[in-house]
């Protein structure tokens, strides 16, 4: 193989990696800009890690409902469906309303993809990182603010207090 062919191959591989990364980032940005806002109740766990910096370990109240839930009528029973369904109130708070293999559509409902985190099903991430020295602000967190795309992809964008007021200075 000539040096020119090798360089062209390396350049092509590098461009492919950059293109895939940009496509993924663009999808996340689209979800943050156009996704439906949803608030889910938190069930906080261990608040900080000295090795990783300041963060709050998270667990969502709905996560405990994901284990051993029956399938929707007409669906075969299975260990883990693809989506958790939530009814939304007028303030955007989601209340767990079952699971299924396909997302629900309709006014007042939202479906979020279920993912496995540390061997447990969850609708959100297991940690929220914040700026060093601002941990006291987040001690009052009771809600996680998500943006949810039509396909059920959800991104945690903020934490909120009991009055649903956004905590800290997140991007949005």
N, CA, C and O atoms as a DFTB+ gen file, in Angstrom:
688 C
 N C O
     1  1       0.854      -1.176       0.000
     2  2       0.000       0.000       0.000
     3  2       0.896       1.234       0.000
     4  3       1.847       1.331       0.776
     5  1       0.577       2.159      -0.873
     6  2       1.404       3.359      -0.955
     7  2       1.076       4.319       0.179
     8  3       0.036       4.208       0.829
     9  1       1.962       5.238       0.396
    10  2       1.769       6.231       1.471
    11  2       0.560       7.111       1.167
    12  3      -0.174       7.491       2.080
    13  1       0.351       7.433      -0.085
    14  2      -0.788       8.283      -0.458
    15  2      -2.098       7.551      -0.175
    16  3      -3.028       8.145       0.370
    17  1      -2.183       6.283      -0.536
    18  2      -3.387       5.499      -0.273
    19  2      -3.643       5.395       1.226
    20  3      -4.785       5.508       1.674
    21  1      -2.597       5.183       1.990
    22  2      -2.738       5.106       3.436
    23  2      -3.240       6.431       4.003
    24  3      -4.134       6.437       4.850
    25  1      -2.691       7.532       3.559
    26  2      -3.122       8.858       4.047
    27  2      -4.565       9.151       3.662
    28  3      -5.333       9.684       4.463
    29  1      -4.927       8.802       2.437
    30  2      -6.309       9.016       1.994
    31  2      -7.256       8.164       2.843
    32  3      -8.324       8.635       3.233
    33  1      -6.876       6.920       3.131
    34  2      -7.696       6.043       3.967
    35  2      -7.860       6.583       5.374
    36  3      -8.959       6.554       5.928
    37  1      -6.781       7.073       5.951
    38  2      -6.849       7.655       7.294
    39  2      -7.722       8.900       7.297
    40  3      -8.533       9.084       8.205
    41  1      -7.569       9.746       6.306
    42  2      -8.393      10.963       6.201
    43  2      -9.868      10.610       6.044
    44  3     -10.726      11.223       6.680
    45  1     -10.167       9.621       5.196
    46  2     -11.560       9.207       4.986
    47  2     -12.160       8.665       6.291
    48  3     -13.303       8.986       6.619
    49  1     -11.415       7.860       7.026
    50  2     -11.899       7.324       8.299
    51  2     -12.132       8.444       9.305
    52  3     -13.136       8.441      10.017
    53  1     -11.224       9.384       9.367
    54  2     -11.366      10.518      10.286
    55  2     -12.605      11.339       9.932
    56  3     -13.361      11.730      10.821
    57  1     -12.820      11.603       8.643
    58  2     -14.002      12.362       8.209
    59  2     -15.291      11.620       8.545
    60  3     -16.282      12.245       8.922
    61  1     -15.289      10.300       8.413
    62  2     -16.467       9.516       8.752
    63  2     -16.774       9.615      10.250
    64  3     -17.932       9.777      10.634
    65  1     -15.762       9.520      11.082
    66  2     -15.948       9.639      12.533
    67  2     -16.507      11.017      12.887
    68  3     -17.435      11.120      13.691
    69  1     -15.958      12.063      12.302
    70  2     -16.439      13.424      12.569
    71  2     -17.881      13.584      12.100
    72  3     -18.685      14.201      12.798
    73  1     -18.221      13.044      10.939
    74  2     -19.587      13.151      10.420
    75  2     -20.583      12.448      11.337
    76  3     -21.656      12.984      11.613
    77  1     -20.238      11.261      11.809
    78  2     -21.127      10.529      12.717
    79  2     -21.297      11.306      14.025
    80  3     -22.412      11.404      14.536
    81  1     -20.226      11.852      14.567
    82  2     -20.310      12.625      15.809
    83  2     -21.180      13.870      15.619
    84  3     -22.003      14.187      16.477
    85  1     -21.003      14.566      14.514
    86  2     -21.815      15.761      14.253
    87  2     -23.286      15.416      14.087
    88  3     -24.153      16.164      14.539
    89  1     -23.573      14.298      13.448
    90  2     -24.958      13.866      13.286
    91  2     -25.595      13.600      14.653
    92  3     -26.732      14.006      14.892
    93  1     -24.879      12.926      15.542
    94  2     -25.399      12.643      16.883
    95  2     -25.621      13.930      17.674
    96  3     -26.650      14.091      18.330
    97  1     -24.666      14.832      17.611
    98  2     -24.792      16.112      18.322
    99  2     -25.982      16.894      17.792
   100  3     -26.727      17.493      18.567
   101  1     -26.166      16.893      16.489
   102  2     -27.288      17.609      15.883
   103  2     -28.625      17.028      16.375
   104  3     -29.579      17.773      16.599
   105  1     -28.692      15.714      16.540
   106  2     -29.905      15.089      17.064
   107  2     -30.183      15.517      18.493
   108  3     -31.331      15.786      18.846
   109  1     -29.142      15.585      19.323
   110  2     -29.320      16.040      20.705
   111  2     -29.772      17.492      20.747
   112  3     -30.654      17.848      21.529
   113  1     -29.174      18.325      19.914
   114  2     -29.564      19.738      19.871
   115  2     -31.017      19.891      19.422
   116  3     -31.746      20.732      19.947
   117  1     -31.437      19.080      18.455
   118  2     -32.815      19.126      17.967
   119  2     -33.775      18.744      19.100
   120  3     -34.824      19.367      19.261
   121  1     -33.416      17.722      19.883
   122  2     -34.260      17.317      21.006
   123  2     -34.344      18.430      22.047
   124  3     -35.424      18.704      22.571
   125  1     -33.215      19.076      22.354
   126  2     -33.225      20.160      23.340
   127  2     -34.038      21.360      22.863
   128  3     -34.691      22.022      23.670
   129  1     -34.006      21.644      21.579
   130  2     -34.733      22.798      21.054
   131  2     -36.221      22.530      20.836
   132  3     -37.052      23.399      21.097
   133  1     -36.556      21.339      20.361
   134  2     -37.925      21.076      19.938
   135  2     -38.633      19.982      20.731
   136  3     -39.821      19.740      20.521
   137  1     -37.921      19.321      21.637
   138  2     -38.540      18.250      22.419
   139  2     -39.563      18.791      23.392
   140  3     -39.488      19.939      23.830
   141  1     -40.526      17.937      23.724
   142  2     -41.569      18.329      24.663
   143  2     -41.005      18.365      26.077
   144  3     -40.373      17.400      26.506
   145  1     -41.220      19.463      26.817
   146  2     -40.741      19.510      28.204
   147  2     -41.591      18.611      29.106
   148  3     -42.818      18.596      29.009
   149  1     -40.920      17.868      29.979
   150  2     -41.582      16.966      30.914
   151  2     -40.825      17.031      32.231
   152  3     -39.594      17.065      32.241
   153  1     -41.550      17.048      33.338
   154  2     -40.945      17.015      34.669
   155  2     -41.272      15.676      35.322
   156  3     -42.433      15.273      35.382
   157  1     -40.237      14.989      35.812
   158  2     -40.430      13.731      36.520
   159  2     -39.892      13.855      37.942
   160  3     -38.834      14.440      38.173
   161  1     -40.643      13.293      38.889
   162  2     -40.257      13.356      40.302
   163  2     -38.971      12.576      40.522
   164  3     -38.782      11.481      39.993
   165  1     -38.082      13.181      41.329
   166  2     -36.808      12.555      41.678
   167  2     -36.935      11.731      42.945
   168  3     -37.782      11.982      43.802
   169  1     -36.074      10.751      43.028
   170  2     -35.868       9.993      44.258
   171  2     -34.351       9.994      44.459
   172  3     -33.699       8.988      44.177
   173  1     -33.763      11.124      44.953
   174  2     -32.301      11.251      45.039
   175  2     -31.652      10.152      45.879
   176  3     -32.257       9.589      46.791
   177  1     -30.402       9.874      45.532
   178  2     -29.621       8.886      46.265
   179  2     -28.402       9.593      46.849
   180  3     -28.530      10.700      47.371
   181  1     -27.233       8.983      46.773
   182  2     -25.993       9.562      47.297
   183  2     -25.658      10.853      46.561
   184  3     -25.559      10.836      45.334
   185  1     -25.477      11.983      47.268
   186  2     -25.363      13.264      46.595
   187  2     -24.047      13.587      45.894
   188  3     -24.072      14.343      44.923
   189  1     -22.905      13.065      46.323
   190  2     -21.647      13.531      45.726
   191  2     -20.593      12.442      45.638
   192  3     -20.657      11.422      46.324
   193  1     -19.620      12.693      44.768
   194  2     -18.473      11.800      44.617
   195  2     -17.219      12.646      44.546
   196  3     -17.100      13.491      43.660
   197  1     -16.291      12.443      45.447
   198  2     -15.056      13.224      45.424
   199  2     -14.186      12.871      44.224
   200  3     -13.428      13.712      43.742
   201  1     -14.286      11.642      43.737
   202  2     -13.480      11.233      42.590
   203  2     -13.980      11.848      41.288
   204  3     -13.177      12.105      40.391
   205  1     -15.265      12.086      41.163
   206  2     -15.831      12.579      39.913
   207  2     -16.197      14.055      39.970
   208  3     -16.607      14.612      38.951
   209  1     -16.069      14.687      41.077
   210  2     -16.458      16.084      41.189
   211  2     -17.841      16.201      41.802
   212  3     -18.388      15.222      42.310
   213  1     -18.398      17.383      41.754
   214  2     -19.711      17.611      42.339
   215  2     -20.800      17.107      41.400
   216  3     -20.875      17.501      40.236
   217  1     -21.629      16.237      41.926
   218  2     -22.758      15.742      41.171
   219  2     -23.797      15.204      42.132
   220  3     -23.511      14.947      43.302
   221  1     -24.996      15.037      41.627
   222  2     -26.056      14.425      42.408
   223  2     -26.397      13.106      41.732
   224  3     -26.745      13.085      40.551
   225  1     -26.302      12.023      42.460
   226  2     -26.748      10.734      41.949
   227  2     -28.271      10.775      41.909
   228  3     -28.912      11.218      42.862
   229  1     -28.841      10.317      40.815
   230  2     -30.284      10.417      40.625
   231  2     -30.945       9.060      40.493
   232  3     -30.356       8.089      40.018
   233  1     -32.161       9.034      40.923
   234  2     -33.078       7.945      40.646
   235  2     -34.432       8.618      40.520
   236  3     -34.753       9.532      41.279
   237  1     -35.213       8.171      39.575
   238  2     -36.513       8.776      39.338
   239  2     -37.591       7.915      39.977
   240  3     -37.500       6.687      39.965
   241  1     -38.604       8.551      40.531
   242  2     -39.668       7.823      41.216
   243  2     -40.292       6.787      40.287
   244  3     -40.673       5.708      40.743
   245  1     -40.404       7.085      39.015
   246  2     -41.005       6.150      38.057
   247  2     -40.157       4.899      37.859
   248  3     -40.683       3.859      37.461
   249  1     -38.855       4.979      38.128
   250  2     -37.978       3.826      37.908
   251  2     -38.410       2.610      38.725
   252  3     -38.301       1.478      38.253
   253  1     -38.894       2.831      39.932
   254  2     -39.315       1.703      40.762
   255  2     -40.557       1.030      40.190
   256  3     -40.830      -0.130      40.500
   257  1     -41.298       1.734      39.373
   258  2     -42.506       1.174      38.750
   259  2     -42.183       0.370      37.495
   260  3     -43.032      -0.367      36.994
   261  1     -40.950       0.508      36.982
   262  2     -40.577      -0.185      35.749
   263  2     -40.295      -1.660      35.952
   264  3     -40.316      -2.432      34.993
   265  1     -40.034      -2.060      37.174
   266  2     -39.715      -3.444      37.468
   267  2     -41.016      -4.216      37.699
   268  3     -41.872      -3.786      38.472
   269  1     -41.151      -5.331      37.037
   270  2     -42.294      -6.244      37.215
   271  2     -43.641      -5.629      36.877
   272  3     -44.650      -6.001      37.475
   273  1     -43.680      -4.708      35.943
   274  2     -44.959      -4.177      35.487
   275  2     -45.523      -5.091      34.406
   276  3     -44.768      -5.588      33.571
   277  1     -46.821      -5.318      34.403
   278  2     -47.402      -6.156      33.349
   279  2     -47.396      -5.423      32.009
   280  3     -47.364      -4.194      31.960
   281  1     -47.429      -6.189      30.939
   282  2     -47.492      -5.618      29.591
   283  2     -48.871      -5.001      29.373
   284  3     -49.819      -5.301      30.099
   285  1     -48.970      -4.139      28.366
   286  2     -50.255      -3.561      28.005
   287  2     -51.141      -4.657      27.418
   288  3     -50.622      -5.658      26.923
   289  1     -52.465      -4.494      27.461
   290  2     -53.351      -5.511      26.890
   291  2     -52.992      -5.776      25.424
   292  3     -52.754      -4.847      24.652
   293  1     -52.958      -7.042      25.065
   294  2     -52.657      -7.418      23.692
   295  2     -51.176      -7.609      23.407
   296  3     -50.821      -8.090      22.331
   297  1     -50.295      -7.243      24.346
   298  2     -48.855      -7.413      24.144
   299  2     -48.383      -8.640      24.907
   300  3     -48.869      -8.941      25.997
   301  1     -47.441      -9.330      24.321
   302  2     -46.867     -10.490      24.991
   303  2     -46.094     -10.029      26.219
   304  3     -45.535      -8.933      26.223
   305  1     -46.057     -10.852      27.257
   306  2     -45.282     -10.464      28.436
   307  2     -43.801     -10.562      28.105
   308  3     -43.391     -11.424      27.327
   309  1     -43.020      -9.705      28.679
   310  2     -41.578      -9.660      28.438
   311  2     -40.918      -9.017      29.621
   312  3     -41.578      -8.418      30.471
   313  1     -39.616      -9.140      29.676
   314  2     -38.913      -8.646      30.840
   315  2     -38.765      -7.127      30.824
   316  3     -38.842      -6.502      31.882
   317  1     -38.555      -6.519      29.668
   318  2     -38.360      -5.072      29.622
   319  2     -38.897      -4.500      28.309
   320  3     -38.333      -4.759      27.246
   321  1     -39.975      -3.729      28.375
   322  2     -40.492      -3.095      27.157
   323  2     -39.615      -1.910      26.766
   324  3     -38.671      -1.564      27.476
   325  1     -39.928      -1.306      25.658
   326  2     -39.116      -0.205      25.162
   327  2     -39.459       1.156      25.719
   328  3     -38.608       2.046      25.733
   329  1     -40.700       1.345      26.185
   330  2     -41.138       2.686      26.555
   331  2     -41.907       2.712      27.872
   332  3     -42.660       1.792      28.191
   333  1     -41.698       3.788      28.625
   334  2     -42.516       4.094      29.800
   335  2     -43.454       5.212      29.378
   336  3     -43.038       6.175      28.734
   337  1     -44.724       5.077      29.744
   338  2     -45.728       6.066      29.361
   339  2     -46.090       6.929      30.569
   340  3     -46.168       6.444      31.698
   341  1     -46.309       8.211      30.307
   342  2     -46.644       9.161      31.361
   343  2     -47.832      10.016      30.951
   344  3     -47.933      10.448      29.803
   345  1     -48.732      10.256      31.903
   346  2     -49.794      11.248      31.728
   347  2     -49.220      12.564      32.212
   348  3     -48.544      12.606      33.240
   349  1     -49.480      13.635      31.485
   350  2     -48.962      14.953      31.856
   351  2     -50.078      15.823      32.406
   352  3     -51.183      15.860      31.864
   353  1     -49.770      16.523      33.494
   354  2     -50.741      17.481      34.013
   355  2     -50.523      18.833      33.340
   356  3     -49.675      18.964      32.457
   357  1     -51.284      19.827      33.756
   358  2     -51.208      21.146      33.112
   359  2     -49.891      21.874      33.356
   360  3     -49.610      22.870      32.689
   361  1     -49.074      21.396      34.302
   362  2     -47.772      22.024      34.565
   363  2     -46.617      21.221      33.958
   364  3     -45.453      21.567      34.160
   365  1     -46.929      20.150      33.214
   366  2     -45.911      19.352      32.554
   367  2     -45.322      18.260      33.412
   368  3     -44.318      17.657      33.033
   369  1     -45.923      17.985      34.573
   370  2     -45.438      16.912      35.439
   371  2     -45.972      15.584      34.931
   372  3     -47.163      15.438      34.655
   373  1     -45.063      14.615      34.812
   374  2     -45.459      13.299      34.316
   375  2     -45.771      12.333      35.441
   376  3     -45.034      12.241      36.423
   377  1     -46.881      11.610      35.286
   378  2     -47.253      10.563      36.233
   379  2     -47.208       9.242      35.481
   380  3     -47.810       9.107      34.415
   381  1     -46.496       8.270      36.035
   382  2     -46.328       6.975      35.381
   383  2     -47.684       6.385      35.019
   384  3     -48.607       6.375      35.833
   385  1     -47.796       5.884      33.765
   386  2     -49.052       5.348      33.279
   387  2     -48.844       4.059      32.478
   388  3     -49.577       3.798      31.524
   389  1     -47.864       3.265      32.856
   390  2     -47.669       1.981      32.206
   391  2     -46.475       1.949      31.280
   392  3     -45.714       2.911      31.170
   393  1     -46.332       0.797      30.608
   394  2     -45.219       0.581      29.698
   395  2     -45.722      -0.103      28.447
   396  3     -46.818      -0.663      28.427
   397  1     -44.912      -0.054      27.400
   398  2     -45.267      -0.744      26.173
   399  2     -44.097      -0.798      25.212
   400  3     -43.053      -0.182      25.428
   401  1     -44.303      -1.555      24.145
   402  2     -43.249      -1.707      23.146
   403  2     -43.237      -0.590      22.119
   404  3     -42.274      -0.452      21.366
   405  1     -44.288       0.204      22.080
   406  2     -44.362       1.316      21.135
   407  2     -44.743       2.587      21.886
   408  3     -45.416       2.523      22.914
   409  1     -44.315       3.743      21.377
   410  2     -44.695       4.999      22.046
   411  2     -46.177       5.298      21.854
   412  3     -46.764       4.950      20.830
   413  1     -46.765       5.936      22.832
   414  2     -48.155       6.390      22.737
   415  2     -48.178       7.765      22.095
   416  3     -47.236       8.547      22.224
   417  1     -49.244       8.036      21.419
   418  2     -49.439       9.373      20.868
   419  2     -50.737       9.922      21.439
   420  3     -51.612       9.164      21.858
   421  1     -50.850      11.202      21.451
   422  2     -52.070      11.820      21.940
   423  2     -51.764      12.952      22.895
   424  3     -50.677      13.038      23.467
   425  1     -52.726      13.796      23.049
   426  2     -52.601      14.943      23.927
   427  2     -52.556      14.490      25.379
   428  3     -53.327      13.629      25.802
   429  1     -51.646      15.080      26.127
   430  2     -51.560      14.795      27.551
   431  2     -50.796      13.543      27.898
   432  3     -50.783      13.135      29.059
   433  1     -50.153      12.916      26.918
   434  2     -49.338      11.740      27.204
   435  2     -47.979      11.883      26.529
   436  3     -47.834      12.583      25.526
   437  1     -47.006      11.217      27.090
   438  2     -45.652      11.190      26.515
   439  2     -45.059       9.825      26.808
   440  3     -45.336       9.221      27.844
   441  1     -44.248       9.351      25.892
   442  2     -43.559       8.086      26.083
   443  2     -42.066       8.343      26.065
   444  3     -41.566       9.082      25.218
   445  1     -41.353       7.730      27.005
   446  2     -39.901       7.874      27.108
   447  2     -39.261       6.502      26.996
   448  3     -39.764       5.522      27.546
   449  1     -38.145       6.441      26.275
   450  2     -37.427       5.173      26.138
   451  2     -36.904       4.723      27.498
   452  3     -36.433       5.530      28.299
   453  1     -36.999       3.424      27.738
   454  2     -36.441       2.825      28.945
   455  2     -35.037       2.350      28.605
   456  3     -34.816       1.742      27.558
   457  1     -34.097       2.629      29.484
   458  2     -32.727       2.168      29.282
   459  2     -32.236       1.478      30.544
   460  3     -32.753       1.694      31.640
   461  1     -31.237       0.655      30.358
   462  2     -30.648      -0.055      31.494
   463  2     -29.448       0.748      31.993
   464  3     -28.554       1.091      31.220
   465  1     -29.440       1.043      33.292
   466  2     -28.334       1.752      33.921
   467  2     -27.920       0.955      35.151
   468  3     -28.713       0.764      36.073
   469  1     -26.695       0.502      35.157
   470  2     -26.181      -0.321      36.252
   471  2     -27.077      -1.528      36.516
   472  3     -27.296      -1.905      37.667
   473  1     -27.591      -2.130      35.450
   474  2     -28.413      -3.320      35.566
   475  2     -29.847      -3.085      35.971
   476  3     -30.583      -4.048      36.188
   477  1     -30.271      -1.844      36.082
   478  2     -31.638      -1.504      36.472
   479  2     -32.297      -0.664      35.387
   480  3     -31.628       0.165      34.770
   481  1     -33.600      -0.856      35.134
   482  2     -34.284      -0.025      34.141
   483  2     -34.494       1.393      34.669
   484  3     -34.746       1.594      35.857
   485  1     -34.386       2.361      33.779
   486  2     -34.560       3.762      34.166
   487  2     -35.020       4.575      32.960
   488  3     -34.795       4.192      31.812
   489  1     -35.667       5.701      33.242
   490  2     -36.077       6.615      32.182
   491  2     -35.094       7.769      32.017
   492  3     -35.203       8.539      31.063
   493  1     -34.146       7.898      32.925
   494  2     -33.210       9.018      32.858
   495  2     -31.823       8.621      33.292
   496  3     -31.569       7.461      33.616
   497  1     -30.926       9.585      33.298
   498  2     -29.542       9.294      33.703
   499  2     -29.451       9.038      35.214
   500  3     -30.377       9.328      35.972
   501  1     -28.307       8.488      35.621
   502  2     -28.142       8.192      37.044
   503  2     -27.369       9.272      37.788
   504  3     -27.093       9.122      38.978
   505  1     -27.011      10.374      37.097
   506  2     -26.278      11.456      37.764
   507  2     -26.521      12.784      37.054
   508  3     -26.800      12.830      35.856
   509  1     -26.408      13.842      37.815
   510  2     -26.494      15.200      37.280
   511  2     -25.286      15.958      37.808
   512  3     -25.157      16.156      39.016
   513  1     -24.409      16.379      36.923
   514  2     -23.196      17.097      37.320
   515  2     -23.476      18.595      37.372
   516  3     -24.214      19.134      36.548
   517  1     -22.873      19.254      38.357
   518  2     -23.045      20.699      38.476
   519  2     -21.708      21.326      38.834
   520  3     -20.759      20.636      39.204
   521  1     -21.652      22.633      38.718
   522  2     -20.414      23.368      38.958
   523  2     -19.963      23.193      40.405
   524  3     -20.774      23.219      41.331
   525  1     -18.666      23.015      40.582
   526  2     -18.089      22.833      41.904
   527  2     -18.471      23.998      42.815
   528  3     -18.408      25.162      42.418
   529  1     -18.864      23.667      44.034
   530  2     -19.216      24.690      45.008
   531  2     -20.679      25.106      44.978
   532  3     -21.087      25.946      45.781
   533  1     -21.479      24.544      44.077
   534  2     -22.896      24.919      44.003
   535  2     -23.816      23.805      44.495
   536  3     -25.023      23.845      44.255
   537  1     -23.256      22.821      45.177
   538  2     -24.026      21.667      45.627
   539  2     -25.210      22.000      46.505
   540  3     -26.241      21.330      46.439
   541  1     -25.076      23.037      47.334
   542  2     -26.169      23.401      48.238
   543  2     -27.429      23.785      47.467
   544  3     -28.540      23.528      47.930
   545  1     -27.265      24.396      46.300
   546  2     -28.417      24.783      45.482
   547  2     -29.259      23.568      45.106
   548  3     -30.487      23.640      45.059
   549  1     -28.582      22.455      44.839
   550  2     -29.263      21.282      44.307
   551  2     -29.828      20.368      45.380
   552  3     -30.496      19.386      45.056
   553  1     -29.578      20.664      46.648
   554  2     -30.119      19.843      47.716
   555  2     -31.640      19.884      47.752
   556  3     -32.276      18.972      48.280
   557  1     -32.224      20.940      47.192
   558  2     -33.686      21.089      47.181
   559  2     -34.332      20.478      45.944
   560  3     -35.546      20.589      45.775
   561  1     -33.559      19.839      45.082
   562  2     -34.101      19.278      43.837
   563  2     -35.124      18.190      44.124
   564  3     -34.879      17.272      44.907
   565  1     -36.272      18.312      43.474
   566  2     -37.325      17.310      43.607
   567  2     -37.863      16.840      42.262
   568  3     -38.599      15.855      42.190
   569  1     -37.494      17.548      41.194
   570  2     -37.980      17.213      39.853
   571  2     -36.836      17.268      38.852
   572  3     -35.942      18.106      38.966
   573  1     -36.868      16.380      37.879
   574  2     -35.934      16.416      36.763
   575  2     -36.651      16.947      35.547
   576  3     -37.726      16.463      35.194
   577  1     -36.059      17.949      34.894
   578  2     -36.651      18.544      33.695
   579  2     -36.063      17.923      32.441
   580  3     -34.864      18.047      32.193
   581  1     -36.884      17.263      31.655
   582  2     -36.461      16.591      30.433
   583  2     -36.997      17.308      29.206
   584  3     -37.965      18.066      29.273
   585  1     -36.346      17.048      28.092
   586  2     -36.875      17.357      26.766
   587  2     -37.001      16.015      26.080
   588  3     -36.030      15.261      26.009
   589  1     -38.189      15.703      25.571
   590  2     -38.460      14.394      24.996
   591  2     -38.821      14.545      23.524
   592  3     -39.725      15.300      23.167
   593  1     -38.101      13.817      22.679
   594  2     -38.358      13.817      21.240
   595  2     -39.528      12.878      20.930
   596  3     -39.932      12.082      21.778
   597  1     -40.052      12.972      19.746
   598  2     -41.176      12.146      19.330
   599  2     -40.897      10.660      19.354
   600  3     -41.819       9.858      19.500
   601  1     -39.630      10.277      19.212
   602  2     -39.280       8.851      19.229
   603  2     -39.012       8.332      20.633
   604  3     -38.598       7.184      20.791
   605  1     -39.240       9.150      21.658
   606  2     -39.054       8.736      23.042
   607  2     -37.682       9.011      23.609
   608  3     -37.444       8.765      24.791
   609  1     -36.762       9.523      22.786
   610  2     -35.433       9.884      23.297
   611  2     -35.598      11.069      24.240
   612  3     -36.246      12.057      23.894
   613  1     -35.009      10.972      25.434
   614  2     -35.167      12.012      26.444
   615  2     -33.807      12.481      26.936
   616  3     -32.900      11.679      27.158
   617  1     -33.680      13.791      27.103
   618  2     -32.458      14.385      27.634
   619  2     -32.799      15.178      28.888
   620  3     -33.684      16.034      28.866
   621  1     -32.098      14.894      29.978
   622  2     -32.264      15.665      31.206
   623  2     -31.565      16.996      31.012
   624  3     -30.368      17.033      30.726
   625  1     -32.306      18.098      31.166
   626  2     -31.694      19.406      30.959
   627  2     -31.617      20.249      32.214
   628  3     -30.860      21.219      32.251
   629  1     -32.382      19.909      33.251
   630  2     -32.369      20.744      34.452
   631  2     -32.962      19.993      35.634
   632  3     -33.609      18.957      35.484
   633  1     -32.720      20.553      36.818
   634  2     -33.359      20.079      38.038
   635  2     -34.226      21.215      38.571
   636  3     -33.916      22.391      38.379
   637  1     -35.323      20.845      39.246
   638  2     -36.282      21.833      39.725
   639  2     -36.616      21.567      41.180
   640  3     -36.528      20.432      41.648
   641  1     -37.005      22.630      41.905
   642  2     -37.373      22.484      43.311
   643  2     -38.845      22.093      43.435
   644  3     -39.501      21.822      42.430
   645  1     -39.362      22.064      44.658
   646  2     -40.741      21.651      44.913
   647  2     -41.758      22.542      44.208
   648  3     -42.851      22.088      43.871
   649  1     -41.405      23.806      43.983
   650  2     -42.300      24.744      43.302
   651  2     -42.108      24.734      41.785
   652  3     -42.662      25.577      41.079
   653  1     -41.319      23.771      41.288
   654  2     -41.007      23.596      39.870
   655  2     -40.118      24.688      39.300
   656  3     -40.017      24.851      38.084
   657  1     -39.467      25.446      40.202
   658  2     -38.538      26.493      39.764
   659  2     -37.195      25.847      39.400
   660  3     -36.661      25.035      40.156
   661  1     -36.660      26.217      38.234
   662  2     -35.393      25.670      37.766
   663  2     -34.270      26.067      38.700
   664  3     -34.185      27.223      39.117
   665  1     -33.401      25.112      39.037
   666  2     -32.298      25.346      39.962
   667  2     -31.021      25.567      39.168
   668  3     -30.780      24.894      38.166
   669  1     -30.206      26.510      39.617
   670  2     -28.889      26.736      39.013
   671  2     -28.956      27.469      37.697
   672  3     -29.984      28.034      37.322
   673  1     -27.836      27.447      37.007
   674  2     -27.747      28.188      35.754
   675  2     -27.430      27.253      34.596
   676  3     -26.367      27.351      33.983
   677  1     -28.368      26.335      34.295
   678  2     -28.187      25.471      33.160
   679  2     -28.318      26.274      31.876
   680  3     -28.670      27.454      31.881
   681  1     -28.027      25.606      30.801
   682  2     -28.011      26.224      29.493
   683  2     -29.351      26.833      29.115
   684  3     -29.373      27.893      28.489
   685  1     -30.437      26.228      29.459
   686  2     -31.749      26.713      29.027
   687  2     -32.549      27.154      30.212
   688  3     -33.688      27.597      30.058
